[in-house]
Amino acid sequence: MAIPGPLGADRGAPYSDAAMNLTTPQTALPRPTFADRLTAEAVRIHEDQTGRVLDEDGAWDAGRRSGGDLERRIIARAGATRLGGEIRQAAEGVLTGARWMLVAALALALLLGTGAAGAALGAPLPDRGGQVNIAWALGGLLGVQTLMLAAWAGTFLLPSGGGGLLGRAALQAAGTLGRRLLRRQAHILALRALLRLLGRRRLGLCTAGALTHALWAAFGVGALLACLWTLSVRQYDFLWGTTLLSEADFVSLVTALGSLPAALGIPVPDDALIRASRLGDPLPAEGRIQWSGFLLGCLLIYGVIPRLLLALLCAGISRRLAARLPLDLTAPGYARLVPRLQEDHQRIGIIDPRPVDPPALPQRRRPRPPPGRGAPLALVGYELEHAPDHWLQRADGSRCLPLGQVDDRASRRDVLAALDALDPAPAAVVAVCSLARTPDRGAESFLSDLKARAGVPLWVLLDQAGTARERGIDPQARHAVWRDLALRAGAERCLPQRTPEKDLQDAGTLLEALEQPEEPQP
């Protein structure tokens, strides 16, 4: 029987490569909530921005002791950091603000509905007092939103469709407003993490759909209430007219629309009343009631109820997706945490040494797309001056993928772990080095390790020439020394070819080199 512990297993036990978790069983752990994942995502965004992992011993211990899979450990570690606690409180504030913004948007939609009802009951016959064109009123209150509903239904099955224009606009407006109003770092990180999570697994589309249908439902309720009040206190005569349709076609259309309201007991006009209303003669009181019932019934059956049901459906799907939305553990920010969160895993195996070690297999190079055809560049900062403010943290995520900053043993291990987890492989790994730093054996060792672990070309980008010049260092001589060191470490390119006059401002030098064929270094 294998004994879990630092000594592994008893002699003679069959060898196994399974990792043994020494903490609480996963089945006894509570399921992570959306707020937990939002906190972890916000912490990851902060660490990606700064290029440094939050090195808090208590947080690492909490993550390792939490047990369960890697996602639970990451969540526990993020929640135990000081920044994680601030982000959780900030997230509650952000969500509270979002709820108030939703209430304000619904109130605005309600008011727009009442205004639309007033316009529909008074047009297009302003010179004929209390007469209402029933076709115009229905078209004004239901026509646009019916077309929008049909468009939403037609795009719902598409991978990138189905969110609804109103909902997407509301989410975009909320994000823009939040970024401009929020000033505290924790609030900004919580908002960015929320928007990032909404973009995964159709969660944002379902949320936008729920917002769209809720706003249209509020619009319909406002129109319904306004029509109910206006028709209760004012007398209207209903008429209709058409040029393209025949009288029989219009009668059939009104009868078909009134079938569902009639099934619910709402009074609707019969064929005789419909035909008589075309002449515009004053209607009896019973005729006005039937036309009023038809208008209100159509607003309720075809406007309010479908939107309300769809809003509840999308909200339920969104809630379900949010509860089960996993973290994207393939992101480099999470991959660099793996070595330090799984240190309490022990292997079970035999103690007896193997009689003969198998021959070492040659290192396999990972397949990669040719440079310049869509694969991003993986960026690593090495002992940069003012690293948190370096342009490396603001690199374009579609073309350049920052893996972090290296300035000690822990950050070096984290960056190499993130590099190992990249799938697919990048076009090349770029080590951004400072001309203000003296190239030494440590730098050569790191670049050699980076080359061995990458499995793809290694480039070295020399930056901060202006900083070196301010310190009385000759950038050109320092550039030559760094270039020789990079070639000894196995780098394919050392950029830029000439010593820059000042500090670089972005990754433009890299992107230009990516589009050009590789040239052998002299």
N, C-alpha and C positions, 0 to 999 in steps of 0.2 A: 504494500500500500504506500502510495506517495504521501509524504508529509509536507504540507505547504509551509514554507518558512525559508529563512536565509540559507539553510543547508540543502535545500532542494528536496530530493526524494531518496528513499532507501536504495541500497544496492540491489541491482537486479531488476529494478522496475523498468518496464518498457519505456523507451525514449519517446518524448512528446515535445513538440514545439509550441504547444498552447501556452498562452500567457495566463498566469494565475493572478486574479485580482484579490488583494489582501484586505479589502475594505468591505463596507456594508454591501450586501447583495443588491443587485440592481432592481430586483422585484420589489424591494421594500422602499424604494426611493420614490418621492412624489414626482409627477410628470412636470417638466419645465413649462412655465407659462410664457405667453407672448411677451410680457414685461421682462421676464428673465432673459429671453433671447434679444430683446431690444437693448437691454443693458450691455450684454456681451458684444453685440454688434457696434454699439457706440464706443465701447472701450477699444475694440479693434480699429475703428476709424481713427481714434485719437492716436493709437500706437503707429498706425500707418502714416499719419500726418507727421508725427515727430520722428519717425524712424527708430524709435526706442521702445522696448517692452517695459511696462511698469514693473519694476523689480521690487516687490514688497513680499518679504518672507512670509508674513501671515497669510497673504492671498495665495501664494503657492502651496502652503500647507493646507489651506482650506480646500483648494482644488484637488490635491492628492487624496485627502481624507474623505472627500465626498463620495467616492466610489462611482459605480456605473460606467457608462461609456465615455468616450472622449468629449462629446458635447456636454454632458452633465459636469464634467470636470472643468471645462472652459467656462461654463455658466457660473459655477460655484466660485471659481477663481476671480472672474470679473466682478461678481457681486461683493466679494470680500475686499476689493481694492477701495481706497478712499474715493477715487474718481467714480467707481461704480455706484457707491452709495449716493453721491451727488447726482449722478445721471438718473438713478431710479426716482429720486424726488423730483428732478426736473421733468422726467417723462410724465409723471402724474400731472404736473402743471401744464405741460404741452397738450396732453389729452383733455384736460379740463377746458383749456382754451379752445381746442378743436370742437368740443361739444357746444360751447357758447357760440362759436362761429356757425355751427350747424343750425342752432336755434335761430340765429339772426338771418341765415339764408332761407330757412323755412318761412319765417315771418315775412321776408321780402317777397318770396314766391306767392304767399297768401295775398299780399297787397296787390301784386301784379295780376293775380287772378280776379280780384274784385274790380280792378281797373279795366281789365279786358271784358268783363261781363257788362260793365256800364257802357263801354264803347260798342259792344255787339248789340245791345238792346236799343241803341240810339242811331245805328247806321245800317244801311246807307240812305235812310229816309228822314233827314233832319227837318224837312219842311212839312212832314205829315204827322207830326206830333206823336200820338200813341200807337202808331203802326210799326210792326217789327217784321222784317224779312226773315222768316224762320231758317231759310237756307244759309243766309249770310251769318246769322247768329251761331248756328251749329258749325259752320265752316271756320268762323273766327275763334271759337272756343275749343274745338276738337280737331280741326283740320291739320294744323301744324304738328301738334303733339302726336296725332295718329301716324303721320308720316315719319316722325322721329322714332316712334315705337316700332314701326315696320323696319326701319333701317337698323335699329338696335337688334331686333330679332334676326335679321338677315346676317349680321356680323358676329353674333354671339358665339358661333362655333369656330370662328377664325382664331388662330393662335394669338394675334395681337388686337383683336377686336372685341366689341361687346361691352365696353366700359360706359359708353354714353358720353355725349359731348358735354352736357351740363356737369356730370360728375367729374370728368377729367379736368374741366376748367376750374371747378371748385377746388379739387386737390392741388392743381398747379397754383391757383391764387393763394390758397392757404400756405403752401410751401414758400412762395415768394414773400408773402406778408410776414410769415414767421421769421424768415432769414433777415428781414429788415428791422423787425421790432425786437428780436431777441438779442441780448448783448452778452449774457453769461455763457461761458464755455460749455457748461453742462447742458444748458437748454439747446444750444446750437447742435451739439453732438447728438442729443436725444432726437431732435427734429430730423437730422440727416439720417440717423439710423432708422427712424420710422419710415421715411421716404424710400430708403434702400430696401427695407423689408417689404414694403408695398409693391415693389417692382418685381417680386419673385412669385412664381407659381400662380399667376393670375389673381393673386390676392388684391393687388391694386385695381385690376379690372372689375372684380366683384364689388369692391368697395365703391368704386366710381359708379358702377351700375346701381348700387343701393342708393347712393346720393342722387343720381339722375332721376330714378323713379320716385324717390321721396319728394324731391323738389316739384316734379310734375304733379304728384298727388296733392301737395299743398296748393299748387296753382289751381287744380281742379276743385279743391274744397273751397278756396276763396271765390272762384267763379260760381260754384253752386250756391254758397251762402248769399252772395250778392244778388244772384238771380232770384233766389227764394224771397229775399227781403223786398227787392224791387217789385216783383210780381205780386207781392202781398199788399203793397201800399199804393200801387199805381195800376191803372187800367190800360191794357195793351190789346190791340187787334193784330192778329197774325195773318200774314199773307205770304205768297211766294210767286216767283216768276222764273221762267227759263226760256232760253232761245234755242239751245242745242237739243235738249231732251223733250220728248213728247210728254203729254199730260199723263199717259198711261205709265210711262217709265218713271216719272217722278212719284206718282201714287204708289207704285210697287216699291220704290226705294224707301219712302217714308214708312210704308207698312212693314217692310223688313226690319228697319231700324227700330220700330216700335214694338216688335214682337217680344223681345226680352223684357222691357219695362212692363208691357202688358201682362207677361207671365208672373210678375211680382205684384200685380194688382194696381199698378200705376195707370191712371186714365190716359189714353192716347186717342188721337182722332181716327175716325173711320174713313172709308173711301169717299163718302158723300161730303163730309166736312173738308177733306183735303181738296176735293175739286172745287167746292164753293169758296175756299180761301184764296183761290187764284184771282178771283174778280176783285178782291180788296173791299168787298162790302162789309159793313159792321157785322160782327159775329154775336150770336147769343151768348149768354153767360156760360152755358155749358160748353160751348165751343172754345171759349177762351180757357176754361179749366183744362180741357183735353189737350190743347196746344201747349199750355204751361206745363202739364204733366209730362208731355212728350219731351219738351226741352230739358226739364229737370231730370227726367229718367235717363235720357241719353248722356247727360253730363255725369250722372252717378254710375251708370252701367259701363259706359265706354271710356270714361275719363278717370274717375277717382278709383274705382274698385280694381281695375287691372294694374294700375300703377302702384296702388297700396300693396297688393299681393306680390307683385314683382319686387318691390322694395323689401318686403319681409323675406322673400326667398333669397335675394342677393345678400341681404344682411346675415341670414342664417349660414349661407355658404361661406361668406367672408369670415364669420366667427369660427366656423369649423376649420377653415384653412389656417387662420391665425393660430388656433390652438395646436395645430399639427405641423406648423411651418418649421422645418429644421434649419439649423445654421449651415451655411455653405462652408463646410470644413475643408474644401479644396483651396480656399483663399489663403495666400501666403501668410497673412496676419495670424491665422489660426494654426497653420502648419508649423510656424516657428515656436509654438507653445508645447508641441507634442513631447519633446525630450524631457522637459521639466515637469510635465504633468503625469508622466507614466513611469516615474522612477521607482514606484513601489510595486511594479510588476516583476515577478520572479518566474523563471522558467523551471519546468519540471523535467527532469531527465536523469540518466544514470550518472553516478559519480565516477565510475571507472573510466580512465582515459581511453580514447580510441587507439587501437593498435597502430594504425597507419592513417595519417591525415590525407584526405583527398587532395589532389592537385588544385591549386588556386585557378579559378576561371578568369580569363581575361575580362577586363572591364568592358561592358557593353555600352555603346554609344546610343543615346536616345534618338529616335528619328525626329526630324524637325522639318518644317516647311522651309523652302528656300528664302533667304533674306529678301525683304521688300514685298512679300506676298501675303501680308496680313498677320504674320506671327509677331507678337510684341517683343520688345527688348526688356529683359529683366535687369533692373538697376540696383546696385549695391553701393552705398556710400561708405568710404573707408577713412576714418579719422578726419572728417571734414571740420573746418572752422565754422562756428555758428550753425551747427547741423540742423536745429529745428527750423531755421529761417532759410535754409538752402532751397533752391528751385527744385531739387530732387523730390521734395515732398509735394510739389504741385505739378508733377509730370502728368502728361496726358495718359489716362488709364487705357485708352484704346491702342496706343502705340508703345507706351512704356509702362512697365509694371514695377513699381518700387518694392523691394523686398526688405528694406530697413537700412539702418546705419550701424556700422561696426566700429566700436571703440574700446571694447573689452572682451574678455573670454566668453562671457554669457551672451552678449549680443552676436558674437561670431558664431556661436553654436546655434542661436536662433535663426540667423540668416541662412546658414547651411541647411537647417531643417526645412525652412521655407522653400529653398531651392530644390531639395529632394522631392517635395510634394507637388511641384508644378506639373500639371498635366492638361494640355499637351506641353511639350518642351518649348521654350522661347526660341526666337531666332538667334539670339546670342545673349550672353551674360556680360554686363558692362559694370566694371568697378570704377566708380568715380573717386579719384584721389586728389588730394590737395597739394599744390606746388609749395604751399607754405609749410608742409611737413617734410621732414628728412626721410628719404627712403632707406629702410633698414631691413634686417633679416626677418623681422616680424611681418613686414609688408610682403616680402617675397614669399614667405611661408604661407600667408593667407591667400595670395594670388595663386600659388601652386595648388593649395587645397581647393580653391574655387574652381580652377581648371579641371582638377580630377573629378570633382563631384558634379560638375555641370553636365558633362557629356555633350556640350555644344561649344561653339567658338567663344573664346574669352576676349573681350575688348577692354582696354583701359582708357578712360577719359580723364585728362589732366585739367584741373580747374583751379580757380582762386589765384590766378597769376597776379591780379591787382593786390590781393592780400599779402602775397609774398614780397612784392615790390615795396609795399608800405613798411615791411619789416627789414628792409635792407638786403633782401635776398635776390640774387640774379635769377630771374625766372627761366632764362634760356639755358643756363648751366644746370639748374635743377631739373628742367624738362629733359635734358639729355640723360641725366642719371636715372630718372624715373623710367625713361624709355628703355634703357639697357636692362633695368631690373624687370620690367614687364616682359621683355623678350626672353629673359632667362626663366621666368615663371611659366612660359608657354603661351603668352597672349598672342593672338593673331594680328591685332591692331592696337596701335597706341595713338589716340586722337587728342587734340588736333595735330595735324602733321607739323604745323609751325607753332611756336610759342604764342599763346594769346596775349593781347595787350592788357586785358583787364578780365575781371571775373565773368564767367559765362552767365547768361540770363535765363537760359532755358535749354531744352534738349535738341535744339535745332541742328547742332553739329552731328549728333547721333543719327537723327532722322535723315539727314543728307547722306551720311555714310551708309545707312541701311539700304538706300536706293542705288548705291554704286557697287560694282563688283569689288571683291576683296583684292587688295594688291599686296604682294609679298613685302614684308618689312626688310629694309637693308640690314 
